[in-house]
Amino acid sequence: MSFKIAFIGAGSVGFTRTLFSDLMTVPEFHDIEVSFTDINQHNLEMVTQLCQRDLKENGINITIHPTLDRREAFRNARYIINCVRIGMLEGFETDVEIPLKYGIDQCVGDTLCAGGIMYGQRGIAAILDFCRDIREVAEPGAIMLNYSNPNAMMTWAANKYGNVKTLGLCHGVQGGHHQIAKALGYAQDEVDIICAGINHQTWYISVKHNGEDLLPKILPAYLADEELSKTEKVRIDVLKNFGYYSTESNGHLSEYVAWYRKRPDEVEKWIDLGVWINGETGGYLRVCREGRNWFEDDFPNWMKEPAKEYIPEKRSREHGSYIIEGLETGRVYRGHFNVMNEGCITNLPYESVVEVPGYIDANGINIPKVGDLPLACAAVCSQSIWVQRLSVEAAVAGDITLLRQAMLMDPLTGAVCTPAEIYQMVDEMLIAGETWLPQYKEEIEKAKARMSLGNLIPPRNYKGIRVHEKTVEEMRQNKEEARKNAAETDKAKERPSAE
């Protein structure tokens, strides 16, 4: 087979090397054309060297074409895999630290809440440029596989305003599937699931083993499990209150709803510091910074390590390679994807992005109709969808009124802050993100004028519950763990021993 795949944001070693290695486990793909593109030449060169070395050691005669020219990378591509982080870790830091000044405590801040909303403003401005280039230079009918967060917002904007067929992809469903099966005493492939909802707020609405309904057994199993009862307190409480288990991790889920992080004295009750994803303030930002610093320092040693083996046993659980394999070879793949709703979940807005089961084969992307979600689950998702919609429309138009309204309607932001605090925080976040927010150029100048007048609302000086960020020297004491963190797409698959 001969077709072209382009990776954008290819300087991300975890995603790019993992997804590319997955593709290379498919024998039919050993003659494809591959382009990597990024805005950071240094990172692009490092990841290209690693992947090219892997290809050579596996005896595959593909030459990767790295380029800083996005349009050159996209030219004649059939698939574009989007892994960008607009604003890089510097922008990510403002998404976490500025809201924290106003009392908004986020574990991640890349999907909803104040950080996710502002991250979406940066990302949507960029993804619409990507879509324009795809329409103009890629193969007609090219498909974008979007891994970038906020996934639902980005996928929504690309489909509605970018006019590029886009699937949003995430590993949350697979992670929870594995966790549930293990808690119930089964191997993952012995348990069949159906999930439906929105990205990071998807619900396991069917869990079965040989036709037996396992849903009633999940809560007792989690409460009886010494580890899960300690690390998944938010998910367990949501399960108690809503009747269904959520795909998203403890810390991530806690920042999408109004109940668990709105008061400093309450946060500690719901989180566990054994691993960042269980609720640590700014936890994902910390591990991403550690991973970046380690990769920069340790890269020469990566080139000396054994190459990745392109064998089925080493293939990751990420959807991307299986989707392309299904479309190109006709092999059927079943997964859960983020798509435009259009009536798939009947009690969520028609225009929204939902995460639902789908089948991939030579006939294309096939999404069955789910029907109604359980009413309370639909209510939780619906509230988030309206925040997403306001955020998407704000980002497309550069409309500060819609942006403020998205923040006001966000469950945790609204639970913590007054409207006046939200207005000031939006101004501060716009100014901090000026480099990446071209659509807000005029509004940023107005925000600067407002912030210069004085009489500002004083910060709350809340610091959150944080874990020490390791230096490179400290990470050298456990090189294997540091390298694993830098290389993974899912940086919370395993829980290390608490320090």
C-alpha positions as CSV (number, residue, x, y, z in Angstrom):
1,M,0.0,0.0,0.0
2,S,1.1,3.5,-0.7
3,F,-0.4,6.6,0.9
4,K,0.9,9.4,3.0
5,I,0.5,10.2,6.7
6,A,1.5,13.5,8.3
7,F,2.1,14.0,12.0
8,I,1.7,17.6,13.3
9,G,3.2,18.3,16.7
10,A,5.6,15.6,15.8
11,G,8.1,16.9,18.4
12,S,6.0,15.2,21.1
13,V,8.1,12.0,21.6
14,G,5.4,10.1,23.6
15,F,2.6,10.4,21.0
16,T,4.6,10.5,17.8
17,R,7.0,7.6,18.5
18,T,4.2,5.5,20.0
19,L,1.6,6.1,17.2
20,F,4.2,5.7,14.5
21,S,5.5,2.4,16.0
22,D,1.9,1.2,16.1
23,L,1.5,1.9,12.4
24,M,4.6,0.0,11.6
25,T,3.3,-3.2,13.2
26,V,0.9,-3.4,10.2
27,P,2.9,-5.2,7.4
28,E,0.9,-3.5,4.6
29,F,2.1,-0.1,5.8
30,H,5.8,-0.7,5.2
31,D,5.8,1.3,2.0
32,I,3.9,4.4,3.1
33,E,5.1,8.0,2.9
34,V,5.5,9.8,6.2
35,S,6.1,13.4,7.1
36,F,6.7,14.9,10.5
37,T,6.1,18.6,11.2
38,D,6.5,20.8,14.2
39,I,7.4,24.4,15.1
40,N,10.3,23.3,17.3
41,Q,13.1,22.2,15.0
42,H,15.2,20.7,17.9
43,N,12.4,18.5,19.1
44,L,11.5,17.6,15.6
45,E,15.0,16.5,14.8
46,M,15.3,14.4,18.0
47,V,12.0,12.5,17.4
48,T,12.8,12.0,13.8
49,Q,16.2,10.5,14.6
50,L,14.6,8.1,17.1
51,C,11.9,6.9,14.7
52,Q,14.3,6.7,11.8
53,R,16.7,4.6,13.9
54,D,13.7,2.3,14.9
55,L,12.8,1.9,11.2
56,K,16.4,0.9,10.3
57,E,16.7,-1.6,13.1
58,N,13.4,-3.2,12.0
59,G,14.5,-3.5,8.4
60,I,11.9,-1.1,7.0
61,N,12.9,1.1,4.1
62,I,10.9,4.3,4.9
63,T,12.5,7.7,5.0
64,I,10.7,10.1,7.3
65,H,10.5,13.6,5.9
66,P,10.8,16.2,8.7
67,T,9.8,19.8,7.9
68,L,8.9,23.0,9.6
69,D,6.7,23.8,6.6
70,R,3.2,22.5,7.6
71,R,1.8,22.7,4.1
72,E,4.7,20.7,2.7
73,A,4.0,18.0,5.3
74,F,0.3,18.0,4.5
75,R,0.7,17.9,0.8
76,N,-1.1,14.8,-0.6
77,A,-1.5,13.3,2.8
78,R,-4.5,10.9,3.3
79,Y,-4.3,11.1,7.1
80,I,-3.1,13.8,9.4
81,I,-2.4,12.9,13.0
82,N,-2.7,16.0,15.3
83,C,-0.7,15.9,18.5
84,V,0.0,19.6,19.0
85,R,0.0,21.5,22.3
86,I,-0.6,25.1,21.4
87,G,1.3,27.4,23.8
88,M,3.5,24.5,24.8
89,L,4.2,24.0,28.5
90,E,4.6,27.8,28.9
91,G,0.9,28.3,27.9
92,F,-0.1,25.3,29.9
93,E,1.4,26.9,33.0
94,T,-0.8,29.9,32.7
95,D,-3.9,27.7,32.4
96,V,-3.1,26.2,35.8
97,E,-1.4,29.0,37.7
98,I,-3.6,32.0,36.9
99,P,-6.9,30.3,37.9
100,L,-5.3,29.0,41.0
101,K,-4.8,32.6,42.1
102,Y,-8.5,32.9,42.0
103,G,-9.1,29.7,44.0
104,I,-9.7,27.4,41.0
105,D,-7.7,24.2,41.8
106,Q,-7.2,22.1,38.7
107,C,-5.4,18.7,38.5
108,V,-5.0,19.0,34.7
109,G,-6.8,22.0,33.2
110,D,-6.8,20.9,29.6
111,T,-10.4,19.8,28.9
112,L,-12.9,21.9,30.8
113,C,-12.7,24.4,33.7
114,A,-10.9,27.7,33.3
115,G,-7.7,26.1,32.0
116,G,-9.4,23.9,29.4
117,I,-11.5,26.8,28.1
118,M,-8.5,29.0,27.5
119,Y,-6.5,26.1,26.1
120,G,-9.3,25.7,23.6
121,Q,-9.1,29.3,22.6
122,R,-5.4,28.8,21.6
123,G,-6.0,25.4,20.0
124,I,-9.0,26.3,17.9
125,A,-7.3,29.3,16.4
126,A,-4.5,26.9,15.3
127,I,-6.6,23.9,14.2
128,L,-8.7,26.0,11.8
129,D,-5.4,27.0,10.1
130,F,-4.5,23.3,9.9
131,C,-7.8,22.6,8.3
132,R,-7.4,25.3,5.7
133,D,-4.1,23.8,4.7
134,I,-5.6,20.3,4.7
135,R,-8.4,21.4,2.4
136,E,-5.9,23.1,0.0
137,V,-3.0,20.7,-0.3
138,A,-3.9,17.3,1.3
139,E,-5.5,14.4,-0.6
140,P,-9.2,15.1,-1.3
141,G,-11.2,13.6,1.6
142,A,-8.3,13.5,4.0
143,I,-9.1,12.6,7.5
144,M,-7.6,14.2,10.6
145,L,-7.2,12.1,13.8
146,N,-7.1,14.6,16.6
147,Y,-5.3,13.7,19.9
148,S,-5.0,17.3,21.1
149,N,-7.0,18.6,24.0
150,P,-9.5,20.0,24.7
151,N,-10.5,17.1,22.4
152,A,-14.2,17.7,22.1
153,M,-13.8,21.5,21.4
154,M,-11.0,20.9,18.9
155,T,-12.9,18.1,17.1
156,W,-16.1,20.3,17.1
157,A,-14.3,23.3,15.5
158,A,-12.4,21.2,12.9
159,N,-15.6,19.5,11.7
160,K,-18.0,22.5,11.9
161,Y,-15.7,25.4,10.9
162,G,-12.7,23.6,9.4
163,N,-14.7,21.4,7.1
164,V,-12.3,18.5,7.6
165,K,-13.5,15.1,8.6
166,T,-12.1,14.7,12.1
167,L,-12.2,12.0,14.7
168,G,-11.2,12.8,18.3
169,L,-9.2,10.1,19.9
170,C,-8.5,9.4,23.6
171,H,-7.4,6.4,25.7
172,G,-9.6,7.1,28.7
173,V,-12.2,4.4,27.7
174,Q,-9.5,1.8,27.4
175,G,-7.9,2.7,30.7
176,G,-11.2,2.5,32.6
177,H,-12.1,-0.8,30.8
178,H,-8.8,-2.3,32.1
179,Q,-9.4,-1.0,35.6
180,I,-13.0,-2.3,35.8
181,A,-12.1,-5.8,34.5
182,K,-9.2,-6.0,37.0
183,A,-11.4,-4.9,39.9
184,L,-13.9,-7.6,39.0
185,G,-11.3,-10.3,38.6
186,Y,-11.3,-10.7,34.8
187,A,-8.9,-10.1,32.0
188,Q,-9.8,-7.0,30.0
189,D,-10.7,-9.0,26.8
190,E,-13.2,-11.0,28.9
191,V,-15.3,-8.0,29.7
192,D,-17.4,-6.3,27.0
193,I,-18.2,-2.7,27.4
194,I,-20.3,0.1,25.8
195,C,-19.5,3.6,26.7
196,A,-21.3,6.8,25.8
197,G,-21.1,10.4,26.8
198,I,-18.6,13.2,26.0
199,N,-14.8,13.1,26.1
200,H,-13.6,12.6,29.6
201,Q,-17.2,12.4,30.8
202,T,-18.1,9.1,29.1
203,W,-20.1,6.5,31.1
204,Y,-19.8,2.7,31.1
205,I,-23.5,2.1,30.3
206,S,-23.0,-1.6,29.7
207,V,-20.4,-3.9,31.3
208,K,-20.9,-7.7,30.6
209,H,-19.1,-11.0,30.9
210,N,-20.5,-13.8,28.8
211,G,-23.8,-12.0,28.8
212,E,-23.9,-11.4,32.6
213,D,-24.6,-7.8,33.6
214,L,-21.7,-6.6,35.8
215,L,-22.9,-3.1,36.4
216,P,-24.3,-3.9,39.9
217,K,-20.9,-5.4,40.9
218,I,-18.7,-2.4,40.2
219,L,-19.4,-0.3,43.3
220,P,-19.0,-3.2,45.8
221,A,-15.8,-4.3,44.0
222,Y,-14.3,-0.8,44.2
223,L,-15.3,-0.2,47.8
224,A,-13.7,-3.6,48.7
225,D,-10.4,-2.9,46.8
226,E,-7.8,-1.4,49.2
227,E,-6.1,0.6,46.4
228,L,-9.1,1.8,44.4
229,S,-11.1,2.8,47.4
230,K,-8.3,5.2,48.3
231,T,-7.4,6.5,44.8
232,E,-10.8,6.7,43.1
233,K,-12.9,8.5,45.7
234,V,-14.4,11.0,43.2
235,R,-15.2,8.4,40.7
236,I,-16.7,6.1,43.4
237,D,-18.8,9.0,44.7
238,V,-20.1,9.9,41.2
239,L,-20.9,6.2,40.7
240,K,-22.9,6.3,44.0
241,N,-24.8,9.4,43.0
242,F,-25.4,8.8,39.3
243,G,-25.4,5.0,39.0
244,Y,-22.7,4.6,36.4
245,Y,-18.9,4.7,36.4
246,S,-17.1,7.5,34.6
247,T,-14.2,6.9,32.2
248,E,-12.1,9.7,33.4
249,S,-9.6,9.5,36.2
250,N,-10.1,10.8,39.7
251,G,-8.3,14.1,39.4
252,H,-9.5,14.9,35.9
253,L,-13.2,14.1,36.8
254,S,-13.0,16.2,40.0
255,E,-12.3,19.4,38.0
256,Y,-15.3,19.0,35.6
257,V,-18.0,19.1,38.2
258,A,-18.9,21.6,41.0
259,W,-18.6,19.4,44.1
260,Y,-15.1,18.2,44.9
261,R,-12.6,21.1,44.4
262,K,-14.5,24.3,45.3
263,R,-13.2,24.7,48.9
264,P,-9.5,24.2,49.9
265,D,-10.5,22.3,53.0
266,E,-12.5,19.8,50.9
267,V,-9.9,19.0,48.2
268,E,-7.7,16.9,50.3
269,K,-10.6,14.6,51.2
270,W,-11.0,13.5,47.6
271,I,-7.5,13.2,46.2
272,D,-4.5,10.9,46.7
273,L,-1.0,11.9,46.0
274,G,0.4,8.5,45.1
275,V,0.2,9.4,41.4
276,W,-0.6,12.8,39.9
277,I,-3.8,11.8,38.1
278,N,-5.5,11.1,41.4
279,G,-5.9,14.8,42.1
280,E,-2.6,16.6,42.7
281,T,-2.9,20.3,42.0
282,G,-1.2,21.0,38.6
283,G,-0.1,17.3,38.5
284,Y,-0.1,16.9,34.8
285,L,1.8,20.1,34.2
286,R,4.5,18.8,36.7
287,V,4.9,15.4,35.0
288,C,5.0,17.0,31.5
289,R,7.7,19.4,32.6
290,E,9.7,16.5,34.2
291,G,9.3,14.5,31.0
292,R,10.4,17.3,28.7
293,N,13.5,18.1,30.9
294,W,14.4,14.4,31.1
295,F,14.1,13.8,27.3
296,E,16.2,16.9,26.6
297,D,18.9,15.7,29.0
298,D,18.8,12.0,28.3
299,F,18.2,12.0,24.5
300,P,21.8,10.7,23.6
301,N,21.1,7.6,25.8
302,W,17.8,7.0,24.0
303,M,19.7,6.6,20.8
304,K,21.9,4.0,22.4
305,E,18.9,1.9,23.8
306,P,17.4,-1.0,21.8
307,A,15.1,0.2,19.1
308,K,11.3,-0.3,19.4
309,E,10.2,-3.6,18.1
310,Y,7.4,-3.4,15.5
311,I,5.5,-6.5,16.6
312,P,1.9,-6.9,17.6
313,E,2.7,-7.6,21.2
314,K,4.2,-4.1,21.5
315,R,1.4,-2.3,19.9
316,S,-0.3,0.3,22.1
317,R,-4.0,0.7,22.9
318,E,-4.2,4.0,21.1
319,H,-6.9,4.0,18.4
320,G,-5.0,5.7,15.6
321,S,-3.2,2.9,13.9
322,Y,-6.2,0.6,14.1
323,I,-8.5,3.1,12.5
324,I,-6.1,3.6,9.5
325,E,-5.6,-0.2,9.3
326,G,-9.4,-0.7,9.2
327,L,-9.9,1.9,6.5
328,E,-7.1,0.7,4.4
329,T,-7.2,-3.1,4.8
330,G,-10.8,-3.7,5.7
331,R,-10.0,-5.4,9.0
332,V,-12.8,-4.5,11.4
333,Y,-11.9,-2.4,14.4
334,R,-14.3,-1.5,17.2
335,G,-13.4,1.4,19.4
336,H,-14.8,4.5,21.1
337,F,-14.4,7.7,19.1
338,N,-15.3,11.4,19.4
339,V,-17.6,12.4,16.6
340,M,-20.3,15.0,15.9
341,N,-23.5,13.7,17.6
342,E,-26.1,14.3,14.9
343,G,-28.6,12.2,16.8
344,C,-26.4,9.4,18.0
345,I,-27.1,10.1,21.7
346,T,-30.7,11.3,21.5
347,N,-31.0,13.2,24.7
348,L,-27.8,15.3,24.1
349,P,-27.7,18.3,21.8
350,Y,-27.7,17.4,18.1
351,E,-24.8,19.7,17.5
352,S,-22.2,18.5,20.0
353,V,-19.3,16.1,20.1
354,V,-20.0,12.8,21.7
355,E,-17.7,9.9,22.6
356,V,-19.5,6.7,21.4
357,P,-18.8,3.2,20.1
358,G,-17.8,2.9,16.4
359,Y,-16.7,0.4,13.8
360,I,-14.0,0.9,11.2
361,D,-13.7,-1.2,8.1
362,A,-13.2,-0.7,4.3
363,N,-16.7,0.9,4.2
364,G,-15.6,3.7,6.4
365,I,-16.4,5.0,9.9
366,N,-19.6,3.5,11.1
367,I,-21.3,5.0,14.2
368,P,-24.3,3.1,15.6
369,K,-27.1,5.0,17.3
370,V,-26.8,4.8,21.1
371,G,-30.2,6.3,22.0
372,D,-30.8,8.0,25.3
373,L,-28.2,8.2,28.0
374,P,-29.4,7.6,31.6
375,L,-31.1,10.9,32.5
376,A,-28.7,12.0,35.2
377,C,-25.6,11.1,33.1
378,A,-27.1,13.1,30.2
379,A,-27.6,16.1,32.6
380,V,-23.9,16.1,33.6
381,C,-22.8,15.9,30.0
382,S,-25.3,18.5,28.8
383,Q,-23.9,21.1,31.2
384,S,-20.4,20.6,29.9
385,I,-21.6,20.6,26.3
386,W,-22.9,24.1,26.7
387,V,-19.6,25.3,28.1
388,Q,-17.9,23.6,25.1
389,R,-20.2,25.3,22.6
390,L,-19.7,28.7,24.1
391,S,-16.0,28.1,24.1
392,V,-15.9,27.0,20.5
393,E,-18.0,29.9,19.3
394,A,-15.8,32.3,21.4
395,A,-12.6,31.0,19.9
396,V,-13.8,31.1,16.3
397,A,-15.1,34.7,16.6
398,G,-12.6,36.1,19.1
399,D,-15.7,37.1,21.2
400,I,-14.8,37.9,24.8
401,T,-18.5,38.0,25.8
402,L,-18.9,34.4,24.8
403,L,-15.6,33.5,26.5
404,R,-16.7,35.1,29.8
405,Q,-20.1,33.3,29.5
406,A,-18.3,29.9,29.0
407,M,-16.3,30.6,32.2
408,L,-19.5,31.6,34.1
409,M,-21.2,28.4,33.0
410,D,-18.3,26.1,33.8
411,P,-19.3,24.0,36.9
412,L,-16.1,24.4,39.0
413,T,-15.2,27.9,37.9
414,G,-18.8,29.1,38.7
415,A,-18.7,27.3,42.0
416,V,-15.5,29.1,43.1
417,C,-15.6,32.5,41.6
418,T,-17.9,35.5,41.4
419,P,-18.6,37.1,38.0
420,A,-16.3,40.0,38.8
421,E,-13.5,37.6,39.6
422,I,-14.1,35.6,36.4
423,Y,-14.0,38.8,34.3
424,Q,-10.7,39.8,35.8
425,M,-9.3,36.3,35.4
426,V,-10.3,36.2,31.7
427,D,-8.4,39.5,31.2
428,E,-5.3,38.2,32.9
429,M,-5.4,34.9,31.0
430,L,-5.9,36.6,27.6
431,I,-2.9,38.9,28.3
432,A,-0.8,36.0,29.3
433,G,-1.7,34.1,26.1
434,E,-1.3,37.0,23.7
435,T,1.2,35.2,21.5
436,W,-1.2,32.4,20.7
437,L,-4.5,34.3,20.5
438,P,-4.5,36.3,17.3
439,Q,-8.3,36.4,17.2
440,Y,-8.4,38.4,20.5
441,K,-5.9,41.1,19.5
442,E,-8.2,44.0,20.0
443,E,-9.7,42.5,23.2
444,I,-6.3,41.9,24.7
445,E,-5.5,45.6,24.3
446,K,-8.7,46.5,26.1
447,A,-7.9,43.9,28.8
448,K,-4.4,45.5,29.3
449,A,-6.1,48.9,29.8
450,R,-8.5,47.5,32.3
451,M,-5.8,45.7,34.3
452,S,-3.7,48.9,34.4
453,L,-6.5,50.9,36.1
454,G,-5.8,49.4,39.5
455,N,-8.5,48.6,42.0
456,L,-8.0,44.9,41.1
457,I,-9.6,42.1,43.1
458,P,-6.8,40.8,45.3
459,P,-5.6,37.2,44.8
460,R,-6.6,34.5,47.3
461,N,-3.0,33.2,47.5
462,Y,-4.2,29.6,47.4
463,K,-1.4,27.3,46.6
464,G,-3.2,24.0,46.1
465,I,-1.9,20.6,47.2
466,R,1.3,20.0,45.3
467,V,4.1,17.5,44.9
468,H,7.7,18.4,44.5
469,E,8.8,18.7,40.9
470,K,11.9,16.6,40.4
471,T,15.0,18.0,38.9
472,V,17.0,16.1,36.2
473,E,19.5,15.2,38.9
474,E,16.7,13.7,41.1
475,M,15.3,11.8,38.1
476,R,18.6,10.2,37.4
477,Q,18.2,8.2,40.6
478,N,15.4,6.3,38.8
479,K,16.2,6.5,35.1
480,E,13.8,3.8,34.1
481,E,10.8,5.6,35.6
482,A,11.9,8.9,34.2
483,R,12.3,7.5,30.7
484,K,8.9,5.8,30.9
485,N,7.2,9.0,31.9
486,A,8.8,10.8,28.9
487,A,7.9,8.1,26.4
488,E,4.3,7.3,27.3
489,T,1.2,8.8,25.7
490,D,-0.8,7.9,28.9
491,K,1.3,9.2,31.7
492,A,-0.9,7.6,34.4
493,K,-1.2,4.0,33.4
494,E,0.6,2.7,36.4
495,R,0.6,3.9,40.0
496,P,4.2,4.0,41.4
497,S,4.8,3.5,45.1
498,A,4.1,6.6,47.1
499,E,7.3,8.4,48.1
